[in-house]
Amino acid sequence: MNQRPMRSVVVVLSLLVLAGCAAGVNGPTTPTGVAQFNGSYNFFFKYPSPSGITSRTLPRYLYINDGVVTSSDGLSSGSVDHFGAIRFQTPCPINSSTATWTGNMNASARSGSNFGQGTYTCGIAIGGGSQDSWQANQTP
C-alpha cells in the first residue's frame, strides 16, 4: 500500500502549524462572505420636502444577519450578497407606496466600522432623483 498521500497531508498540516495557521480548527478570525456585514446600523436618508431636501437619522435601525436585511420596526426586508450589493424594501418615507433601497455595503478592516450607501425609489415617485439617497454606519 502506498503511504504518500497520507505523508503529504501530514507535511502540509505541519507547514500550516509552523506558519501559525490553525488549519481550520478554530475557523477564520474575521467573518467572510455575507457574515462580514453582520451588525446593526444607524440609518440616514434624504428625501424631498416642500422646503427642499430634508434628512432623517434612525439610530440602530438597519440590521444585517447572514445576508438578511431587517429593521428595528420590522418593516424592512431584503438581502446583501458577499460582494456587498444590498437591496431591501420598506414603506416609502413620504407616501403610501413601497420604497426599494439599493446600494453597496463596505466591510471595514476595523471591527464594528462597516458602512454602506445607495439610493432609493418609491413606487409613487417622490421627485428627489439622485437626492433620494441613504447611508448606514455600523454601531458598536
Residue frames as a rotation matrix with the C-alpha (Angstrom) as fourth column:
MET 1
0.585 0.811 0.000 0.00
0.811 -0.585 0.000 0.00
0.000 0.000 -1.000 0.00
ASN 2
-0.239 -0.662 0.710 1.33
0.650 -0.653 -0.390 3.46
0.722 0.368 0.586 -0.95
GLN 3
0.116 0.211 -0.971 1.72
0.964 -0.259 0.059 5.85
-0.239 -0.943 -0.233 2.01
ARG 4
-0.751 -0.559 0.351 2.48
0.640 -0.747 0.179 9.04
0.162 0.359 0.919 0.01
PRO 5
-0.059 0.754 0.654 -0.96
0.271 -0.619 0.737 10.68
0.961 0.221 -0.168 0.14
MET 6
0.791 0.358 -0.496 -1.05
0.543 -0.037 0.839 10.48
0.282 -0.933 -0.223 3.95
ARG 7
-0.074 -0.913 -0.402 2.53
0.944 -0.194 0.267 11.70
-0.322 -0.359 0.876 4.22
SER 8
-0.603 -0.101 0.791 1.64
0.546 -0.776 0.317 14.71
0.582 0.623 0.523 2.01
VAL 9
0.467 0.844 0.264 -1.26
0.262 -0.418 0.870 15.62
0.844 -0.337 -0.416 4.27
VAL 10
0.651 -0.295 -0.700 0.97
0.744 0.063 0.665 15.42
-0.152 -0.953 0.261 7.35
VAL 11
-0.471 -0.872 0.130 3.61
0.878 -0.449 0.168 17.62
-0.088 0.193 0.977 5.68
VAL 12
-0.329 0.428 0.842 1.02
0.338 -0.779 0.528 20.23
0.882 0.458 0.111 4.66
LEU 13
0.754 0.642 -0.142 -0.52
0.330 -0.183 0.926 20.29
0.568 -0.745 -0.349 8.15
SER 14
0.290 -0.739 -0.608 2.93
0.913 0.023 0.408 20.60
-0.288 -0.673 0.681 9.71
LEU 15
-0.660 -0.524 0.538 3.75
0.691 -0.706 0.159 23.56
0.297 0.477 0.828 7.46
LEU 16
0.126 0.793 0.597 0.44
0.223 -0.609 0.761 25.22
0.967 0.037 -0.253 8.39
VAL 17
0.804 0.126 -0.582 1.17
0.582 0.037 0.812 24.80
0.124 -0.991 -0.044 12.09
LEU 18
-0.173 -0.954 -0.243 4.68
0.943 -0.232 0.239 26.22
-0.284 -0.187 0.940 11.65
ALA 19
-0.650 -0.026 0.759 3.19
0.468 -0.801 0.373 29.19
0.598 0.598 0.533 9.77
GLY 20
-0.958 0.277 -0.071 0.77
-0.082 -0.504 -0.860 29.85
-0.274 -0.818 0.506 12.64
CYS 21
-0.425 0.852 -0.307 -2.36
-0.718 -0.110 0.687 28.70
0.552 0.512 0.658 10.83
ALA 22
-0.334 0.395 0.856 -4.99
-0.768 0.413 -0.490 26.79
-0.547 -0.821 0.165 12.73
ALA 23
-0.968 -0.077 -0.238 -5.77
-0.223 0.696 0.682 24.60
0.114 0.714 -0.691 9.71
GLY 24
-0.336 0.933 -0.127 -9.48
-0.270 0.034 0.962 25.08
0.902 0.358 0.241 10.15
VAL 25
-0.610 0.081 -0.789 -9.54
0.671 0.582 -0.459 24.11
0.422 -0.809 -0.409 13.82
ASN 26
-0.504 0.383 -0.774 -10.87
0.558 -0.540 -0.630 27.44
-0.659 -0.749 0.059 15.08
GLY 27
0.468 0.673 0.573 -12.17
0.873 -0.251 -0.418 28.84
-0.138 0.696 -0.705 11.79
PRO 28
-0.132 -0.523 0.842 -11.32
0.646 -0.690 -0.327 32.23
0.752 0.501 0.428 10.35
THR 29
-0.578 -0.156 -0.801 -10.70
0.775 -0.413 -0.479 35.14
-0.256 -0.897 0.360 12.72
THR 30
-0.706 0.418 -0.572 -12.65
-0.415 -0.898 -0.144 37.63
-0.574 0.136 0.808 10.58
PRO 31
0.166 0.857 0.488 -16.03
0.135 0.470 -0.872 36.92
-0.977 0.210 -0.037 9.03
THR 32
-0.913 -0.383 -0.139 -16.16
-0.105 -0.109 0.989 36.31
-0.393 0.917 0.060 5.32
GLY 33
-0.648 0.706 0.286 -18.95
0.669 0.349 0.656 36.21
0.363 0.616 -0.699 2.78
VAL 34
0.088 0.794 0.601 -22.22
0.204 -0.605 0.770 37.78
0.975 0.055 -0.215 3.86
ALA 35
0.573 0.134 -0.808 -21.34
0.792 0.162 0.589 37.43
0.210 -0.978 -0.014 7.57
GLN 36
-0.523 -0.850 -0.053 -18.77
0.842 -0.507 -0.183 40.21
0.129 -0.141 0.982 7.20
PHE 37
-0.609 0.370 0.702 -21.69
-0.049 -0.900 0.432 42.70
0.792 0.229 0.566 7.13
ASN 38
0.078 0.682 -0.728 -23.43
0.767 0.425 0.480 41.37
0.637 -0.596 -0.490 10.26
GLY 39
-0.799 -0.336 -0.499 -24.45
0.597 -0.536 -0.597 44.04
-0.067 -0.775 0.628 12.74
SER 40
0.401 0.890 -0.215 -26.77
0.853 -0.449 -0.267 46.92
-0.334 -0.076 -0.939 13.48
TYR 41
-0.595 -0.579 0.557 -26.51
0.781 -0.581 0.231 50.20
0.190 0.572 0.798 11.62
ASN 42
-0.200 0.469 -0.860 -27.53
0.216 -0.835 -0.505 53.80
-0.956 -0.287 0.066 12.16
PHE 43
-0.237 0.249 0.939 -29.52
0.959 0.215 0.185 54.76
-0.156 0.944 -0.290 9.06
PHE 44
-0.342 0.043 -0.939 -29.53
0.034 -0.998 -0.058 58.22
-0.939 -0.052 0.340 7.44
PHE 45
-0.337 0.213 0.917 -31.57
0.925 0.256 0.281 59.20
-0.175 0.943 -0.283 4.39
LYS 46
-0.845 0.069 -0.531 -32.56
-0.139 -0.986 0.094 62.27
-0.517 0.154 0.842 2.39
TYR 47
-0.315 0.787 0.530 -35.95
0.930 0.368 0.005 62.99
-0.192 0.494 -0.848 0.89
PRO 48
-0.751 0.059 0.657 -37.68
0.280 -0.874 0.398 65.92
0.598 0.483 0.640 -0.84
SER 49
-0.239 0.708 -0.665 -39.97
0.874 -0.142 -0.465 68.22
-0.424 -0.692 -0.585 1.12
PRO 50
0.703 0.584 0.405 -41.83
0.703 -0.656 -0.275 71.45
0.104 0.478 -0.872 0.27
SER 51
0.888 -0.393 -0.240 -38.88
-0.264 -0.861 0.435 73.43
-0.377 -0.322 -0.868 1.69
GLY 52
0.193 -0.848 -0.494 -36.20
-0.939 -0.014 -0.343 71.46
0.284 0.530 -0.799 -0.22
ILE 53
0.074 -0.272 -0.959 -34.23
-0.038 0.961 -0.275 68.37
0.997 0.056 0.061 0.70
THR 54
0.460 0.143 0.876 -34.71
-0.869 -0.129 0.477 67.08
0.181 -0.981 0.065 4.23
SER 55
-0.350 -0.596 -0.723 -32.85
-0.332 0.801 -0.499 64.33
0.876 0.065 -0.478 6.06
ARG 56
0.660 0.534 0.529 -33.58
-0.710 0.214 0.671 61.92
0.245 -0.818 0.520 8.85
THR 57
-0.524 -0.817 -0.239 -31.43
-0.598 0.553 -0.580 59.67
0.606 -0.161 -0.779 11.02
LEU 58
0.705 0.709 0.006 -32.77
-0.549 0.540 0.638 56.46
0.450 -0.453 0.770 12.55
PRO 59
-0.213 -0.847 0.488 -30.40
-0.976 0.160 -0.148 55.10
0.048 -0.508 -0.860 15.24
ARG 60
-0.804 -0.246 0.541 -29.81
-0.351 0.931 -0.098 51.33
-0.480 -0.268 -0.835 15.18
TYR 61
0.134 0.943 -0.305 -32.49
-0.814 -0.071 -0.576 50.95
-0.565 0.326 0.758 12.50
LEU 62
0.519 0.027 -0.854 -30.96
-0.743 0.507 -0.436 48.58
0.421 0.862 0.283 9.96
TYR 63
0.225 -0.419 0.880 -29.91
-0.612 0.642 0.462 45.03
-0.758 -0.642 -0.112 10.87
ILE 64
0.329 -0.202 -0.922 -27.92
-0.795 0.468 -0.386 42.59
0.509 0.861 -0.007 8.77
ASN 65
0.042 -0.292 0.955 -27.53
-0.717 0.657 0.232 38.98
-0.695 -0.695 -0.182 9.84
ASP 66
-0.467 -0.366 0.805 -26.01
0.181 0.852 0.492 36.39
-0.866 0.375 -0.331 7.49
GLY 67
-0.957 -0.047 0.288 -27.16
0.291 -0.143 0.946 38.28
-0.003 0.989 0.151 4.40
VAL 68
-0.052 0.997 0.048 -30.69
0.923 0.030 0.383 39.00
0.381 0.064 -0.922 5.63
VAL 69
-0.904 -0.194 0.380 -31.66
0.106 -0.965 -0.239 42.68
0.413 -0.176 0.894 5.96
THR 70
0.114 0.929 -0.353 -34.32
0.890 0.062 0.451 43.67
0.441 -0.365 -0.820 8.52
SER 71
-0.410 -0.212 0.887 -35.08
-0.055 -0.965 -0.256 46.75
0.911 -0.154 0.383 10.62
SER 72
-0.998 -0.041 -0.049 -35.92
0.049 0.016 -0.999 47.68
0.042 -0.999 -0.014 14.18
ASP 73
-0.420 0.907 -0.027 -39.55
-0.794 -0.382 -0.472 48.40
-0.438 -0.177 0.881 13.22
GLY 74
-0.395 0.202 0.896 -39.87
0.136 0.978 -0.160 45.06
-0.909 0.059 -0.414 11.40
LEU 75
0.619 0.742 -0.256 -40.96
-0.088 -0.259 -0.962 46.76
-0.780 0.618 -0.095 8.16
SER 76
0.183 -0.645 -0.742 -37.77
-0.968 -0.249 -0.022 46.23
-0.170 0.722 -0.670 6.13
SER 77
0.549 -0.115 0.828 -36.88
0.032 0.993 0.116 43.09
-0.835 -0.037 0.548 4.26
GLY 78
0.813 -0.318 -0.489 -34.12
-0.559 -0.188 -0.807 42.31
0.164 0.929 -0.331 1.83
SER 79
0.807 -0.575 0.132 -30.65
0.515 0.796 0.320 40.91
-0.289 -0.190 0.938 1.39
VAL 80
0.537 -0.768 -0.349 -26.98
-0.796 -0.598 0.092 41.67
-0.279 0.228 -0.933 0.93
ASP 81
0.946 -0.236 -0.222 -24.62
0.102 0.867 -0.488 39.44
0.307 0.440 0.844 -1.05
HIS 82
0.561 -0.780 -0.276 -20.97
0.721 0.296 0.627 38.61
-0.407 -0.551 0.729 -0.37
PHE 83
-0.271 -0.627 0.730 -19.87
0.858 -0.502 -0.113 41.47
0.437 0.596 0.674 -2.66
GLY 84
-0.780 0.019 -0.626 -21.85
0.428 -0.713 -0.555 43.96
-0.457 -0.701 0.548 -0.53
ALA 85
-0.801 0.578 0.157 -24.65
-0.155 -0.453 0.878 44.61
0.578 0.679 0.453 -3.03
ILE 86
-0.828 0.530 -0.183 -27.69
0.319 0.177 -0.931 45.36
-0.461 -0.829 -0.316 -0.89
ARG 87
-0.680 0.726 0.105 -31.37
-0.232 -0.349 0.908 45.57
0.696 0.593 0.406 -1.78
PHE 88
-0.773 0.499 -0.392 -34.28
0.610 0.413 -0.676 45.94
-0.176 -0.762 -0.624 0.62
GLN 89
-0.393 0.741 0.544 -37.80
0.270 -0.473 0.839 47.29
0.879 0.476 -0.014 0.71
THR 90
-0.792 0.253 -0.556 -39.71
0.507 -0.234 -0.829 49.43
-0.340 -0.939 0.057 3.21
PRO 91
0.495 0.866 0.069 -42.78
0.829 -0.447 -0.337 51.62
-0.261 0.224 -0.939 3.16
CYS 92
-0.047 -0.467 0.883 -41.88
0.652 -0.684 -0.327 54.85
0.757 0.561 0.337 1.31
PRO 93
-0.628 -0.288 -0.723 -40.88
0.774 -0.328 -0.542 57.52
-0.081 -0.900 0.429 3.86
ILE 94
-0.869 0.248 -0.428 -43.23
-0.151 -0.957 -0.246 60.18
-0.471 -0.149 0.869 2.42
ASN 95
-0.236 0.876 -0.421 -46.15
-0.955 -0.129 0.267 58.44
0.180 0.465 0.867 0.72
SER 96
0.346 0.538 0.769 -48.13
-0.743 0.658 -0.125 55.20
-0.573 -0.528 0.627 0.82
SER 97
0.747 -0.099 -0.657 -46.09
-0.491 0.584 -0.646 53.26
0.448 0.805 0.388 -1.75
THR 98
0.846 -0.532 0.048 -43.20
0.406 0.699 0.589 50.83
-0.347 -0.479 0.806 -1.31
ALA 99
0.618 -0.738 -0.271 -39.60
-0.776 -0.629 -0.056 52.09
-0.129 0.245 -0.961 -1.37
THR 100
0.881 -0.474 0.015 -36.83
0.463 0.854 -0.238 49.98
0.100 0.216 0.971 -2.89
TRP 101
0.717 -0.697 -0.008 -33.40
-0.591 -0.615 0.521 50.77
-0.368 -0.369 -0.853 -1.46
THR 102
0.858 -0.506 0.091 -30.25
0.481 0.727 -0.491 49.65
0.182 0.464 0.867 -3.32
GLY 103
0.707 -0.680 0.193 -26.56
-0.684 -0.727 -0.055 50.26
0.178 -0.094 -0.980 -2.83
ASN 104
0.273 -0.729 -0.628 -23.33
0.099 0.670 -0.736 48.80
0.957 0.139 0.255 -1.55
MET 105
0.985 -0.097 0.143 -22.11
-0.146 -0.018 0.989 47.79
-0.093 -0.995 -0.032 1.88
ASN 106
0.295 -0.952 -0.084 -18.42
-0.368 -0.032 -0.929 48.02
0.882 0.305 -0.360 2.65
ALA 107
0.861 -0.087 -0.502 -16.66
0.452 0.586 0.673 45.80
0.235 -0.806 0.543 5.17
SER 108
0.626 -0.644 0.440 -14.08
-0.658 -0.738 -0.145 47.66
0.418 -0.199 -0.886 7.23
ALA 109
-0.073 -0.749 -0.659 -10.86
0.115 0.650 -0.751 46.11
0.991 -0.130 0.039 8.46
ARG 110
-0.893 -0.183 0.411 -11.71
-0.344 -0.309 -0.887 47.67
0.289 -0.933 0.213 11.82
SER 111
-0.672 0.642 -0.368 -14.33
0.688 0.726 0.011 45.67
0.274 -0.246 -0.930 13.70
GLY 112
-0.023 0.806 -0.591 -17.69
0.859 -0.286 -0.424 47.44
-0.511 -0.518 -0.686 14.05
SER 113
-0.318 -0.196 -0.928 -16.90
-0.096 -0.967 0.237 50.07
-0.943 0.164 0.289 11.41
ASN 114
-0.593 0.173 0.786 -18.78
0.772 0.398 0.495 48.81
-0.228 0.901 -0.370 8.36
PHE 115
-0.377 0.495 -0.783 -20.74
-0.218 -0.869 -0.444 51.29
-0.900 0.004 0.435 6.30
GLY 116
-0.456 0.268 0.849 -22.92
0.832 0.466 0.301 51.49
-0.315 0.843 -0.435 3.22
GLN 117
-0.455 0.358 -0.816 -24.67
-0.273 -0.928 -0.255 53.90
-0.848 0.106 0.519 0.90
GLY 118
-0.742 0.225 0.632 -27.03
0.650 0.474 0.594 54.00
-0.166 0.851 -0.498 -2.00
THR 119
-0.834 0.548 -0.066 -30.24
-0.540 -0.784 0.306 55.39
0.116 0.291 0.950 -3.42
TYR 120
-0.665 0.691 0.285 -33.92
0.432 0.666 -0.608 54.55
-0.609 -0.281 -0.742 -3.25
THR 121
-0.845 0.535 -0.027 -37.06
-0.317 -0.457 0.831 54.91
0.432 0.711 0.556 -5.31
CYS 122
-0.599 0.744 0.294 -40.68
-0.226 0.195 -0.954 54.87
-0.768 -0.638 0.051 -4.27
GLY 123
-0.519 0.493 0.699 -43.48
0.775 0.617 0.140 53.21
-0.362 0.614 -0.702 -6.22
ILE 124
0.760 0.610 0.224 -45.21
0.649 -0.734 -0.202 56.59
0.041 0.299 -0.953 -6.31
ALA 125
-0.053 -0.897 0.439 -42.44
0.768 -0.318 -0.556 58.92
0.638 0.308 0.705 -7.47
ILE 126
0.519 0.185 -0.835 -41.33
0.784 -0.493 0.378 61.49
-0.341 -0.850 -0.400 -4.91
GLY 127
0.901 -0.020 0.434 -39.29
0.277 -0.742 -0.610 63.70
0.335 0.670 -0.663 -7.24
GLY 128
0.769 -0.635 -0.069 -35.97
-0.252 -0.402 0.880 63.70
-0.587 -0.660 -0.469 -5.41
GLY 129
0.783 -0.480 -0.396 -33.95
-0.352 0.182 -0.918 61.96
0.512 0.858 -0.026 -8.12
SER 130
0.069 -0.872 -0.484 -30.35
0.303 0.481 -0.823 61.40
0.950 -0.090 0.298 -7.08
GLN 131
-0.428 -0.174 0.887 -31.08
-0.671 -0.596 -0.441 63.25
0.606 -0.784 0.138 -3.83
ASP 132
0.708 0.672 0.215 -33.08
-0.670 0.544 0.505 60.23
0.222 -0.502 0.836 -2.68
SER 133
-0.015 -0.860 -0.510 -30.04
-0.277 0.493 -0.825 58.70
0.961 0.129 -0.246 -1.02
TRP 134
0.949 0.282 0.140 -29.14
-0.223 0.288 0.932 56.78
0.223 -0.915 0.336 2.12
GLN 135
-0.172 -0.983 -0.056 -26.15
-0.544 0.143 -0.827 55.93
0.821 -0.112 -0.560 4.29
ALA 136
0.915 0.371 -0.157 -25.65
-0.085 0.559 0.825 53.33
0.394 -0.741 0.543 7.00
ASN 137
-0.136 -0.957 0.255 -22.91
-0.643 -0.111 -0.758 53.26
0.754 -0.267 -0.600 9.65
GLN 138
0.122 0.153 -0.981 -22.40
0.377 0.907 0.188 50.24
0.918 -0.393 0.053 11.85
THR 139
0.527 0.109 0.843 -22.94
-0.681 -0.538 0.496 50.75
0.508 -0.836 -0.210 15.56
PRO 140
-0.578 -0.815 -0.042 -20.61
-0.600 0.458 -0.656 49.20
0.554 -0.354 -0.754 18.14
